[in-house]
Amino acid sequence: MIKQIGRINSPDLMGKDSFFTIIELEETHLIGNDPLTEIHRYWVPENCNIHDEDAYLEPLNDPDYNIRQHYALYRQRFHFLTATEITVARQNLDLTLDEAALILGLDVVKLSGIENHGSLQFFDQEILLRLLTEPDRLWQYVQQYHTLIELRATQRKIDVDQLFAKLEKINIK
């Protein structure tokens, strides 16, 4: 069922007033292979029928609104870490984005996207990201893969001594 929640004026590229009806409706989408039903918000140009899905526009003032809502629901429903929790956990370990990505075997661009609310981590990435919240397990993981982490740190021009000094602090805590 479509719910009209308001009307908004947003100037077009030429500065001319354009009016839109703001609607919300329940939709189901696949995130990964997992179906999620969520309330989505769209803007419909005033001269279009609100039942015409081809006329639906993502909110012009926040085009990522619906996807952020989906990601938040997915994280809540499946108990995934939030972007903020991941960032805080990484910072509590005094790790840079590059260092954390290296240690976890993640692409730094992907990790940055997750931390900046632009991406949702996959299940296998979630398992790795959880290590940031469990220092003892992270330390065991680092010890197991020490040689590989050291090799890759050197390849990426990350200061190996500084990285392992940080990691040693994890072990002391």
C-alpha positions in Angstrom: 0.0 0.0 0.0 1.3 3.4 -1.0 1.4 6.0 1.7 1.7 9.7 0.8 3.8 11.4 3.4 4.3 14.8 2.0 5.2 17.2 -0.8 8.5 18.8 -1.5 9.9 21.5 -3.8 13.3 20.9 -5.3 14.8 23.2 -7.9 15.9 21.6 -11.1 19.3 22.3 -12.7 18.0 25.5 -14.2 16.7 26.7 -10.8 13.1 26.2 -11.8 10.8 24.9 -9.0 9.9 21.2 -9.3 7.3 19.7 -7.0 7.3 16.1 -5.9 5.0 13.9 -3.8 6.9 11.9 -1.2 5.6 8.4 -0.9 6.5 5.3 1.2 5.7 1.7 0.4 6.7 -1.7 1.6 9.1 -3.5 -0.8 11.1 -6.7 -0.7 14.5 -6.8 -2.2 17.4 -9.3 -2.1 20.5 -8.3 -0.2 23.0 -10.9 -1.3 20.6 -13.8 -1.5 18.6 -12.8 1.5 15.1 -11.3 1.1 14.4 -8.2 3.1 11.1 -6.3 3.4 11.5 -2.7 4.2 9.6 0.6 3.9 11.1 2.5 1.0 10.7 6.2 0.3 10.5 7.7 -3.1 9.8 11.1 -4.7 7.3 11.1 -7.6 7.1 14.2 -9.9 3.9 16.1 -9.2 2.6 15.4 -12.8 3.0 11.6 -12.5 0.8 8.9 -11.1 2.0 7.7 -7.7 1.2 4.1 -8.8 3.6 4.3 -11.8 6.8 2.7 -10.5 8.7 4.1 -13.5 8.1 7.5 -12.1 9.7 6.7 -8.7 12.9 8.6 -7.9 15.2 8.0 -5.0 15.0 11.0 -2.7 16.9 13.8 -4.5 18.2 15.2 -1.2 19.5 11.8 -0.1 19.8 9.3 -2.9 21.2 6.6 -0.7 18.4 6.8 1.9 16.7 3.5 0.9 19.9 1.5 0.6 21.1 2.7 4.0 17.8 1.6 5.5 18.3 -1.8 4.0 21.8 -2.1 5.3 20.7 -1.1 8.8 17.9 -3.6 8.8 20.2 -6.4 7.4 22.8 -5.7 10.1 20.1 -5.6 12.8 18.3 -8.7 11.7 21.4 -10.8 11.1 23.4 -9.4 14.0 26.2 -7.8 11.8 28.5 -5.1 13.1 27.5 -1.6 12.1 29.8 0.7 10.3 30.4 2.7 13.4 31.1 -0.4 15.5 33.7 -1.6 13.0 35.4 1.8 12.9 35.5 2.1 16.7 36.8 -1.4 17.1 39.6 -0.7 14.6 40.5 2.6 16.2 40.5 1.0 19.7 43.2 -1.3 18.4 45.1 1.8 17.0 45.1 0.3 13.5 44.9 2.3 10.3 42.4 1.4 7.6 45.3 -0.1 5.6 46.7 -2.1 8.5 43.3 -3.5 9.4 42.5 -4.5 5.8 45.9 -6.1 5.5 45.6 -8.2 8.7 42.0 -9.3 7.8 42.8 -10.0 4.2 40.3 -7.5 3.0 40.5 -5.0 0.2 41.2 -1.5 1.7 38.6 0.1 -0.6 35.9 -2.4 0.5 36.8 -1.9 4.2 36.6 1.9 3.7 33.3 1.5 2.0 31.9 -0.5 4.9 33.1 2.0 7.5 31.7 4.9 5.5 28.2 3.3 5.3 28.6 2.8 1.5 28.9 -1.0 1.5 27.5 -3.9 3.4 29.9 -6.6 4.4 29.4 -10.1 3.2 29.0 -12.9 5.7 32.6 -14.1 5.4 33.8 -10.5 5.8 31.6 -10.1 8.9 33.4 -13.1 10.5 36.8 -11.5 9.9 35.6 -8.0 11.0 34.4 -9.6 14.3 38.1 -10.2 15.1 38.5 -6.5 15.6 36.1 -6.7 18.5 37.8 -9.7 20.1 41.5 -8.8 20.6 42.5 -12.3 22.0 41.1 -14.0 18.9 42.7 -11.4 16.6 46.1 -12.0 18.3 45.7 -15.7 17.7 44.8 -15.1 14.1 47.8 -12.8 13.6 50.1 -15.3 15.2 48.8 -18.0 12.9 49.4 -15.9 9.7 52.3 -13.8 10.9 54.6 -14.7 8.0 52.0 -13.9 5.4 51.0 -10.7 7.1 54.6 -9.6 7.3 55.2 -10.4 3.6 52.1 -8.5 2.5 52.9 -5.6 4.7 56.3 -5.3 3.1 54.7 -5.5 -0.4 52.2 -2.7 0.5 55.0 -0.6 2.0 53.4 -0.7 5.5 56.0 -0.4 8.3 56.2 -4.0 9.5 57.9 -3.2 12.8 55.4 -0.5 13.7 52.5 -2.8 12.7 53.7 -5.7 14.8 54.4 -3.3 17.7 50.7 -2.3 17.6 49.7 -5.9 17.4 52.0 -6.8 20.4 50.0 -4.2 22.4 46.8 -6.2 21.6 48.5 -9.3 23.2 49.5 -7.3 26.3 45.9 -6.1 26.9 
